[in-house]
Amino acid sequence: MSEYGGTAGAAGGHGGAEGRGGTEGRGGLLDRHVGFVHALRETGLPVSLAEGLDAARALTVIDLTERESLRAAYAATLVKRPSHRPGFDTLFDLWFPPATTGLYGPRPGSGDGTGTGTGTGTGTGTGTGDSSDLDTAELPELRDRLAGLLAAEGGGTDGGDGMNAFARAMVERFGRQPASPGRQNWFSYPVLRALSPETLMARLLAEVLAGQERGGLAEKVARQRIERNIERFKQAVSTDVRRRIAEDSGIERIARSAVRPPLEQLDFLRITRADLAELRREVYPLARRLAARLTVKHRLGHRGRLDFRRTVRASLSTGGVPLTTYLKPRRPHKPELVVLCDVSDSVASFAHFTLLLTYALREQFTKVRAFGFVDTVDEITRFFVPGADVAEAMTRLASEADMVRFGRTNYGHAFERFAERYGDAVGPKTSLLILGDARSNYQPPALETLRRLSSGARHAYWLNPEPVNQWDTGDSVATAYGAVVPMRECRNVAQLAAFVEELA
């Protein structure tokens, strides 16, 4: 039997495996493969048709009875970035669960003769005793067994299989909550509350150190190993709970809610502070590419002046007829950039990202001037000096910058105030970048002022973090502003990258 549910033996000739209620043939494996690839795409992981075919070909050269080999084959062909791996693993566990868990076969303990006991779902339960042992064991004994797994390297001598089997058994025993007739709800919390793995830390450290001095390197190493194993146990419990919910509700339904979109697909308006820290790594490459694109547009937009001397000299060989004209080389130019960004509470997360982008752009442009506004505008360039800590700069900006009069966003007044105080910042060498949702609380939009500013710049762009279908709803004047300055939806890093690529 295969060690994971529902593998098909037709591909690669490795024999059969159990499927939903019976053996699954070539068509079953194909359906599973197509569904898995589709689920990856649905959650935002970029998987092309060619990569899906590569994955299918990889299945013909591996042993399909080894679940981890299947995982590795799919990961090698479909996963492009380390940040995509957690979502991939979550979906893989849903679509290719261990055969003993029963998602694609009879549930253990269902009474059909195929279960391994009274319903622990652990199979052989490597490293934890058989399923009947776990059914009859008292809570202190179960905590003792968990302590042994947490103290071991890798969650047990079997590379973690023992911990996974134990977690499945504990979900079966503690995670079940009655629901409507014929259905059950499954939860991680009752399992973790019953076993309380964190409370085993002091006991495990005392056993591992065995009289050694506390507070030293040995304790630090032991503590880190135990914490890793506790996290591994929690993850194993969560994985089995998701699997059981998928058994009752359908894989597609649970897959949509179980996997968080990859970092580059996260909506700017919903990112957390922790996400912002990770986004810093994404910002700097984008800033370099943006600077390069704008430089190319400037370089290709205008040719150099006529070199009269070289043209006349060359015409002597053609009887004074200037068949070939020569132009003077243009002086190297790095574009100047003016960033005007909405920092109101309604776009707070997006504002944090745009300030990160502004900070990164400071290193790429000869001259960058940044301005923030709510209902009035202030220059915030001084907070982003080279070498400054970004978090500290944002803290100072919030307390020291003069961007608020009454606290309600007013694009029209901000544009008029900008033109009045900083109009000379925009010139023929300047690229103007406006970042905001174009929601002005029903105040006059000052379109003529914006038109005057954008016409004085070499390039002008507006990035809006709201979906296009929300433009012009409520107090939004996106279309009116978009008629003056080209406006693009920019809800995540992927769309920002696409915008940068299209500048050339």
Sequence and secondary structure as in RCSB ss.txt:
>XXXX:A:sequence
MSEYGGTAGAAGGHGGAEGRGGTEGRGGLLDRHVGFVHALRETGLPVSLAEGLDAARALTVIDLTERESLRAAYA
ATLVKRPSHRPGFDTLFDLWFPPATTGLYGPRPGSGDGTGTGTGTGTGTGTGTGDSSDLDTAELPELRDRLAGLL
AAEGGGTDGGDGMNAFARAMVERFGRQPASPGRQNWFSYPVLRALSPETLMARLLAEVLAGQERGGLAEKVARQR
IERNIERFKQAVSTDVRRRIAEDSGIERIARSAVRPPLEQLDFLRITRADLAELRREVYPLARRLAARLTVKHRL
GHRGRLDFRRTVRASLSTGGVPLTTYLKPRRPHKPELVVLCDVSDSVASFAHFTLLLTYALREQFTKVRAFGFVD
TVDEITRFFVPGADVAEAMTRLASEADMVRFGRTNYGHAFERFAERYGDAVGPKTSLLILGDARSNYQPPALETL
RRLSSGARHAYWLNPEPVNQWDTGDSVATAYGAVVPMRECRNVAQLAAFVEELA
>XXXX:A:secstr
  SBTT  STGGG    EETTEE  HHHHHHHHHHHHHHHHHTT    HHHHHHHHHHGGGS TT HHHHHHHHH
HHH  SGGGHHHHHHHHHHHS BGGG TTS  TTSSSS  SSSS   TT TTT  HHHHHH  HHHHHHHHHHHH
HSGGGSTTTTHHHHHHHHHHHHHHSEEE STT EEE SHHHHHHH GGGGHHHHHHHHHTT  TTSHHHHHHHHH
HHHHHHHHHHHHHHHHHHHHHHHH HHHHHHHHS   GGGS GGG  HHHHHHHHHHHHHHHHHHHHHHHHHHHH
HS   B HHHHHHHHGGGTT   S  B        EEEEEEE SGGGHHHHHHHHHHHHHHTTTSSEEEEEEESS
SEEE GGGG TT  HHHHHHHHHHH    SSSS  HHHHHHHHHHHHGGG  TTEEEEEES  B TT    HHHH
HHHHHTSSEEEEEE S GGGTTSTTB HHHHHHHS EEE  SHHHHHHHHHHT 
